[in-house]
Amino acid sequence: MAKVKPFKGVRPPKHLVEQVASRPYDVLNSEEARMEAEGNEKSLYRIIKPEIDFEIGTDEHDPKVYEQAALNFKLFQDKGWLIQDDKDHYYIYAQTMDGRTQYGFVVAAWVNDYMEGRIKKHELTRRDKEEDRMKHVRVNNANIEPVFFAFPDNDVLQEIIEETIKKEPEYDFITPDGFGHTLWTINDEPTINKITEEFEKIPNLYIADGHHRSAAAALVGAEKAENNPDHKGDEEYNYFMAVAFPKSHLNIIDYNRVVKDLNGLSPEEFLEKLKDNFIIEDKGTEIYRPQKLHNFSLYLDGKWYSLTSKPGTYNDEDPIGVLDVTISSNHILRDILGITDLRSDKRIDFVGGIRGLEELKKRVDSGEMKMALALYPVTMDQLINIADSGNIMPPKTTWFEPKLRSGLVIHKLED
C-alpha cells in the first residue's frame, strides 16, 4: 500500500513566487537557464542550474557547481526568499493548459515503496543521470524539485480536491508559456489524516515523469538510512517529494519522430516498402493527425499520408506489442530505415507533441529532415499496464505537459 505523509514545505512568500519558480532542470540547457534567470537573483535556476553563476562553458558536473547550489539554497533561506512552513502540510497543486486543469497532491512518498517496487516505473534510467541528481540531493540535503506520480482514481481524494479548491489559493499565476499554476495548502489535521489513510488503500503509485529524480531521491534516502547508526525509520530522509495526480486527470500527448534520410531509398521506394505492413492513404498538403491507435501520420516530400497498421503487425494482448511506438520502431525505423537504437542513432530526432505537427512539417520542409512520423498518444491505462507487468516502455514514448513548476514547494531531508 502507498505510504505518504505531509511535510513542512520550504516555499517562497506569495509575492515572490513568480520570481522564484522555474521550469524543471532537465527541460532546458545551461544557456537557456542563464537567459531566463538574467536580472533575477531569486530565480530557482540558481539552485537547480547553478552553473549559470559561473562563466559560460563551466561544466555543470563540476564539484564547485554542486557546492554553489547549496550556497544558493542557504542564501535563499537567509534572505527570506524561501521560508519553511512551521507545521506539516499536504498541498494541492493545479496546472491549467488549454482550458483543462489537473489537480495533484504534493506529498512526501516513502523511499521503501520505491525500493520495493510499489512505486512503479516504466522507463530505464541511466546511472550517470542518477548520480548527477544524487549529488544535487546530497549537497542540498533536500528534494528541490518534485517528481510526477499518477495513482488510480479515488473518490475520497477527489472530494478533498473539490473541497480544497473552493478556498483561497496560496499561489495563483500564469507562466510565460500561458500555463496556469495554482497551489493550496492543507494543514487541518482531519483532512491530513484522511489523505494519509486514503493513499494507504492505493496499492501502487506510478512514475509519470521524473524517473531519474525518483531514483536519486530514493537512493539518497536509503543511503542516509544505512549510514545512520541510530536510524529508526521515521526520519524525514525516508521520504521524498512528489506530486501525485489521479490518473483520469492526466493526458499524455504525442511524441513524434523526424528522420534525416530514407536509408538510400527514393520516396517512391520508401512508400512501396511501407505497403507490406500499412494501408496508405494520400492526404495531400493539409496537416493530417493520427485518428486512433495503430494509425500514423507520415509527412514526406510536401505531402501527408495516413498509415494504418495491417493485422499481424501488432499484438493487442501484449502491453508492449500493442504500442504504436513498437509498431513504428519495428516496421518502419528498423526494418526499412535501419535505425535500431533510438537512444543513440544520430539520424533520428524526437519532437514533443506540445510543439504541434507544424513543427514536423517545418523540420522536413527546411531540408534538415527527410521525413516525419506522428504517432497517436499512449494512454494512461497503457502506461499503467506496462508498469504493472514489469515491462519497460521503448524510448521516447510518453510526453507529459504541462511540466511541474519547480520552486513552489521544497522538501528538506531533515526536519
C-alpha positions as CSV (number, residue, x, y, z in Angstrom):
1,M,0.0,0.0,0.0
2,A,1.2,3.5,-0.8
3,K,2.7,5.3,2.2
4,V,2.8,9.1,2.1
5,K,3.0,11.8,4.7
6,P,2.7,15.6,5.0
7,F,5.8,17.7,5.5
8,K,7.0,21.2,6.3
9,G,7.4,22.6,2.9
10,V,10.0,25.2,2.1
11,R,8.3,27.8,-0.1
12,P,8.6,31.3,-1.5
13,P,6.4,34.1,0.1
14,K,3.3,34.7,-2.1
15,H,4.6,37.9,-3.6
16,L,7.9,36.3,-4.7
17,V,6.6,33.0,-6.2
18,E,6.7,34.1,-9.8
19,Q,10.3,35.3,-9.4
20,V,11.4,32.1,-7.7
21,A,9.5,29.4,-9.6
22,S,11.2,27.9,-12.7
23,R,10.9,25.2,-15.3
24,P,12.4,21.8,-14.3
25,Y,16.2,21.4,-14.6
26,D,16.0,18.9,-17.4
27,V,13.8,20.7,-19.9
28,L,16.4,23.4,-20.8
29,N,20.1,23.8,-21.2
30,S,22.5,26.0,-19.3
31,E,22.4,28.9,-21.8
32,E,18.6,28.9,-21.8
33,A,18.6,28.9,-18.0
34,R,21.1,31.7,-18.0
35,M,18.8,33.8,-20.2
36,E,15.7,33.1,-18.3
37,A,17.4,34.0,-15.0
38,E,19.0,37.1,-16.3
39,G,18.5,40.0,-13.9
40,N,16.6,37.8,-11.4
41,E,18.7,36.9,-8.4
42,K,15.8,35.0,-6.9
43,S,15.4,32.5,-9.8
44,L,15.4,28.9,-8.7
45,Y,17.7,28.2,-11.6
46,R,20.5,29.5,-9.3
47,I,19.9,26.3,-7.3
48,I,18.9,23.7,-9.9
49,K,21.1,25.1,-12.7
50,P,23.9,26.7,-10.6
51,E,26.4,26.7,-13.4
52,I,24.7,29.9,-14.6
53,D,26.6,31.7,-11.7
54,F,29.9,30.8,-13.4
55,E,31.4,31.7,-16.7
56,I,29.9,30.3,-19.9
57,G,31.1,26.8,-20.6
58,T,31.6,25.8,-17.0
59,D,30.9,22.0,-16.6
60,E,27.6,21.6,-14.8
61,H,29.0,18.5,-13.1
62,D,32.0,20.3,-11.6
63,P,32.1,19.9,-7.8
64,K,32.1,23.7,-7.4
65,V,28.8,23.9,-9.3
66,Y,27.1,21.5,-6.8
67,E,28.6,23.4,-3.9
68,Q,27.1,26.6,-5.4
69,A,23.7,25.0,-5.4
70,A,23.9,24.5,-1.7
71,L,25.3,28.0,-1.1
72,N,22.4,29.5,-3.1
73,F,19.8,27.3,-1.3
74,K,21.1,28.7,2.0
75,L,21.2,32.2,0.7
76,F,17.6,32.0,-0.5
77,Q,16.5,30.9,3.0
78,D,18.7,33.6,4.7
79,K,17.2,36.3,2.5
80,G,13.6,35.1,3.1
81,W,13.1,34.1,-0.5
82,L,12.3,30.6,0.7
83,I,10.6,30.0,4.1
84,Q,9.8,26.7,5.8
85,D,6.3,26.1,7.0
86,D,6.1,25.7,10.7
87,K,3.9,22.6,10.6
88,D,3.3,19.6,8.4
89,H,1.2,20.2,5.3
90,Y,-0.1,18.5,2.3
91,Y,-0.6,20.8,-0.7
92,I,-2.8,20.6,-3.8
93,Y,-1.1,21.8,-7.0
94,A,-3.2,22.6,-10.1
95,Q,-2.0,23.1,-13.6
96,T,-4.1,24.5,-16.4
97,M,-3.3,24.2,-20.1
98,D,-5.7,24.9,-23.0
99,G,-8.6,25.3,-20.6
100,R,-8.1,21.9,-18.9
101,T,-7.0,21.6,-15.3
102,Q,-5.3,18.7,-13.5
103,Y,-5.0,18.6,-9.7
104,G,-2.3,16.7,-7.8
105,F,-1.4,16.2,-4.1
106,V,2.1,17.3,-3.1
107,V,3.2,14.5,-0.7
108,A,6.3,13.0,0.8
109,A,6.5,9.5,-0.6
110,W,8.2,6.6,1.2
111,V,11.6,5.6,0.0
112,N,10.9,1.9,0.7
113,D,7.9,2.0,-1.7
114,Y,10.3,2.9,-4.5
115,M,13.0,0.4,-3.4
116,E,10.4,-2.5,-3.1
117,G,8.6,-1.7,-6.3
118,R,5.3,-0.3,-5.1
119,I,6.2,3.0,-6.8
120,K,6.3,1.6,-10.3
121,K,8.4,2.8,-13.2
122,H,8.0,2.4,-17.0
123,E,11.4,3.7,-18.2
124,L,15.0,2.7,-17.8
125,T,17.3,5.1,-16.0
126,R,21.0,5.9,-16.7
127,R,23.4,5.7,-13.9
128,D,25.2,8.9,-14.8
129,K,22.0,10.9,-14.7
130,E,21.0,9.2,-11.4
131,E,24.4,10.1,-9.9
132,D,24.1,13.8,-11.0
133,R,20.7,14.1,-9.2
134,M,22.0,12.2,-6.2
135,K,24.8,14.7,-5.8
136,H,22.3,17.5,-6.0
137,V,20.1,16.0,-3.3
138,R,23.1,15.2,-1.1
139,V,24.6,18.7,-1.3
140,N,21.3,20.5,-0.6
141,N,20.0,17.8,1.9
142,A,16.7,18.4,0.2
143,N,14.5,17.5,-2.7
144,I,14.5,20.8,-4.5
145,E,12.2,19.6,-7.4
146,P,9.3,17.2,-7.2
147,V,8.7,14.1,-9.2
148,F,5.5,13.4,-11.1
149,F,3.3,10.5,-10.0
150,A,0.0,9.1,-11.1
151,F,-2.4,7.0,-9.0
152,P,-5.7,5.1,-9.6
153,D,-8.7,7.4,-9.1
154,N,-10.0,7.6,-5.5
155,D,-13.4,9.1,-4.7
156,V,-12.4,10.4,-1.3
157,L,-9.3,12.1,-2.5
158,Q,-11.3,13.6,-5.4
159,E,-13.7,15.0,-2.8
160,I,-10.8,16.5,-0.9
161,I,-9.6,18.2,-4.1
162,E,-13.1,19.6,-4.8
163,E,-13.5,21.0,-1.3
164,T,-10.0,22.4,-1.1
165,I,-10.1,24.3,-4.4
166,K,-13.2,26.3,-3.2
167,K,-10.8,28.1,-0.8
168,E,-8.4,30.9,-1.4
169,P,-5.2,29.5,-3.0
170,E,-1.7,30.3,-1.7
171,Y,-0.3,30.9,-5.2
172,D,-2.1,31.5,-8.5
173,F,-0.2,32.7,-11.5
174,I,0.3,32.2,-15.2
175,T,3.8,31.5,-16.6
176,P,5.1,33.0,-19.9
177,D,4.1,29.8,-21.8
178,G,0.4,30.6,-20.9
179,F,0.0,27.7,-18.4
180,G,-1.7,28.3,-15.1
181,H,-0.2,27.2,-11.7
182,T,-2.2,27.3,-8.5
183,L,-1.3,25.9,-5.1
184,W,-3.4,25.4,-1.9
185,T,-2.2,24.4,1.5
186,I,-3.9,21.7,3.6
187,N,-2.9,21.9,7.3
188,D,-6.1,20.8,9.2
189,E,-5.5,17.5,11.0
190,P,-8.7,15.6,10.0
191,T,-8.1,16.3,6.3
192,I,-4.4,15.4,6.6
193,N,-5.2,12.1,8.3
194,K,-7.9,11.3,5.7
195,I,-5.4,11.9,2.8
196,T,-2.8,9.6,4.5
197,E,-5.4,6.9,5.1
198,E,-6.7,7.0,1.5
199,F,-3.3,6.7,0.0
200,E,-2.7,3.7,2.2
201,K,-5.6,2.0,0.3
202,I,-3.9,2.5,-3.0
203,P,-1.7,-0.5,-4.0
204,N,0.8,1.3,-6.2
205,L,1.9,4.7,-7.3
206,Y,3.3,5.2,-10.9
207,I,6.1,7.5,-12.0
208,A,4.7,9.5,-14.9
209,D,7.7,11.8,-15.3
210,G,11.0,12.1,-13.4
211,H,12.4,8.6,-13.3
212,H,16.0,9.9,-12.6
213,R,14.8,12.2,-9.9
214,S,12.8,9.4,-8.3
215,A,15.7,7.0,-8.4
216,A,18.1,9.6,-7.0
217,A,15.8,10.8,-4.2
218,A,15.1,7.2,-3.1
219,L,18.7,6.1,-3.3
220,V,19.9,9.1,-1.2
221,G,17.2,8.3,1.4
222,A,18.3,4.6,1.5
223,E,22.0,5.7,1.7
224,K,21.2,8.0,4.7
225,A,19.4,5.2,6.5
226,E,22.3,2.8,6.0
227,N,24.8,5.4,7.3
228,N,22.8,6.4,10.4
229,P,23.6,4.1,13.3
230,D,20.6,5.4,15.1
231,H,18.2,5.0,12.2
232,K,14.6,4.5,13.4
233,G,12.6,4.7,10.2
234,D,10.6,7.9,10.9
235,E,13.3,10.3,9.8
236,E,12.5,12.8,7.1
237,Y,15.1,11.3,4.7
238,N,12.9,8.2,4.5
239,Y,10.7,10.3,2.2
240,F,11.0,12.2,-1.0
241,M,8.7,14.8,-2.6
242,A,6.2,14.0,-5.4
243,V,3.1,15.5,-6.9
244,A,0.6,12.7,-7.3
245,F,-2.3,13.1,-9.8
246,P,-5.4,10.9,-10.2
247,K,-4.8,9.1,-13.5
248,S,-8.0,10.5,-15.0
249,H,-6.7,14.0,-14.6
250,L,-3.6,13.3,-16.8
251,N,-3.3,13.4,-20.5
252,I,-0.3,12.0,-22.3
253,I,0.4,13.8,-25.6
254,D,2.1,12.5,-28.7
255,Y,5.8,12.1,-29.0
256,N,6.8,12.2,-32.7
257,R,9.8,11.3,-34.9
258,V,11.8,13.0,-37.6
259,V,14.4,11.2,-39.7
260,K,17.3,12.6,-41.7
261,D,17.3,10.2,-44.6
262,L,15.5,7.3,-46.2
263,N,18.4,4.8,-45.9
264,G,19.2,5.2,-49.6
265,L,15.6,4.8,-50.8
266,S,13.7,7.2,-53.0
267,P,10.4,8.5,-51.6
268,E,8.5,6.2,-54.0
269,E,10.6,3.1,-53.0
270,F,10.1,4.0,-49.3
271,L,6.3,4.3,-49.7
272,E,6.3,1.0,-51.7
273,K,8.1,-0.8,-48.8
274,L,5.6,0.6,-46.3
275,K,2.7,-1.2,-48.2
276,D,3.9,-4.5,-46.7
277,N,2.6,-3.6,-43.3
278,F,0.5,-0.5,-43.7
279,I,-2.6,0.7,-45.6
280,I,-1.5,4.0,-47.1
281,E,-3.8,7.0,-47.9
282,D,-2.6,10.2,-49.6
283,K,-3.9,13.1,-47.5
284,G,-2.5,15.9,-49.6
285,T,-0.9,19.1,-48.3
286,E,-3.2,19.7,-45.3
287,I,-1.8,18.5,-41.9
288,Y,-3.1,15.1,-41.1
289,R,-3.2,13.9,-37.4
290,P,-3.4,10.2,-36.4
291,Q,-7.1,9.4,-35.7
292,K,-6.8,6.3,-33.4
293,L,-4.5,3.6,-32.1
294,H,-2.4,2.0,-34.9
295,N,-3.0,4.9,-37.3
296,F,0.1,7.1,-38.1
297,S,0.7,10.3,-39.9
298,L,3.6,10.5,-42.4
299,Y,5.0,13.7,-43.8
300,L,7.2,13.2,-46.9
301,D,8.0,15.4,-49.9
302,G,5.5,18.1,-49.0
303,K,2.6,15.6,-48.6
304,W,0.8,14.0,-45.6
305,Y,-0.1,10.3,-45.6
306,S,-2.3,8.2,-43.3
307,L,-0.6,4.9,-42.4
308,T,-2.9,2.2,-40.8
309,S,-1.2,-0.9,-39.4
310,K,-2.3,-4.1,-41.0
311,P,-3.4,-7.0,-38.7
312,G,-0.4,-9.0,-37.6
313,T,1.9,-6.0,-37.2
314,Y,0.8,-5.6,-33.6
315,N,-0.4,-7.6,-30.6
316,D,-3.2,-6.1,-28.6
317,E,-2.8,-8.7,-25.9
318,D,0.8,-7.7,-25.2
319,P,1.4,-4.4,-23.2
320,I,4.5,-3.6,-25.4
321,G,3.3,-5.2,-28.6
322,V,0.2,-3.0,-28.6
323,L,2.1,0.2,-28.6
324,D,2.3,2.3,-31.8
325,V,5.9,3.2,-30.8
326,T,6.7,-0.5,-31.0
327,I,5.0,-0.9,-34.4
328,S,6.8,2.1,-35.9
329,S,10.1,1.2,-34.4
330,N,10.0,-2.4,-35.8
331,H,8.3,-2.0,-39.1
332,I,9.4,1.5,-40.2
333,L,12.5,2.6,-38.3
334,R,14.3,-0.8,-38.0
335,D,13.1,-2.8,-41.0
336,I,13.1,-0.1,-43.6
337,L,15.4,2.7,-42.4
338,G,17.9,0.7,-40.4
339,I,17.5,2.6,-37.2
340,T,17.8,0.2,-34.3
341,D,18.9,2.3,-31.3
342,L,16.6,5.2,-30.7
343,R,18.7,6.4,-27.8
344,S,21.9,6.9,-29.7
345,D,21.3,7.0,-33.5
346,K,22.0,10.5,-34.8
347,R,19.8,10.0,-37.9
348,I,16.6,10.4,-35.8
349,D,15.3,13.1,-33.5
350,F,12.1,13.4,-31.4
351,V,9.6,16.2,-31.2
352,G,7.1,16.6,-28.3
353,G,3.5,17.0,-29.4
354,I,3.3,20.3,-27.5
355,R,5.1,21.8,-30.5
356,G,2.4,20.7,-32.9
357,L,2.6,18.8,-36.2
358,E,3.5,22.1,-37.8
359,E,7.0,21.6,-36.2
360,L,7.3,18.3,-38.1
361,K,6.4,19.9,-41.4
362,K,8.9,22.8,-40.7
363,R,11.8,20.5,-40.0
364,V,11.2,18.4,-43.2
365,D,10.5,21.4,-45.4
366,S,13.7,23.1,-44.2
367,G,15.7,20.2,-45.6
368,E,17.1,19.3,-42.1
369,M,15.0,16.1,-42.1
370,K,13.7,13.9,-44.9
371,M,10.5,12.6,-43.3
372,A,8.4,12.9,-40.1
373,L,6.2,10.4,-38.4
374,A,3.4,11.4,-35.9
375,L,2.0,8.8,-33.5
376,Y,-1.3,8.5,-31.7
377,P,-0.6,9.3,-28.0
378,V,-0.1,6.5,-25.4
379,T,-2.9,6.3,-22.8
380,M,-2.5,6.3,-19.0
381,D,-4.0,2.8,-19.0
382,Q,-1.3,1.6,-21.4
383,L,1.4,3.2,-19.2
384,I,0.0,1.5,-16.0
385,N,-0.4,-1.9,-17.8
386,I,3.3,-1.7,-18.8
387,A,4.4,-0.7,-15.3
388,D,2.2,-3.4,-13.6
389,S,3.6,-6.1,-15.9
390,G,7.2,-5.2,-15.1
391,N,7.9,-4.1,-18.7
392,I,9.8,-1.0,-19.8
393,M,8.4,1.3,-22.5
394,P,10.5,1.9,-25.6
395,P,12.5,5.1,-25.5
396,K,10.7,8.4,-26.3
397,T,7.2,7.1,-25.8
398,T,5.4,9.5,-23.4
399,W,5.3,13.3,-23.2
400,F,3.5,14.9,-20.3
401,E,2.5,18.5,-20.4
402,P,2.4,20.9,-18.6
403,K,5.6,20.2,-16.7
404,L,5.6,20.6,-13.0
405,R,6.8,24.1,-12.0
406,S,9.8,23.9,-9.7
407,G,10.2,26.0,-6.6
408,L,6.6,26.1,-5.4
409,V,7.4,23.6,-2.6
410,I,10.8,22.1,-1.5
411,H,11.2,19.1,0.9
412,K,14.1,19.1,3.4
413,L,15.6,15.7,4.3
414,E,16.0,16.9,7.9
415,D,13.2,18.5,9.9
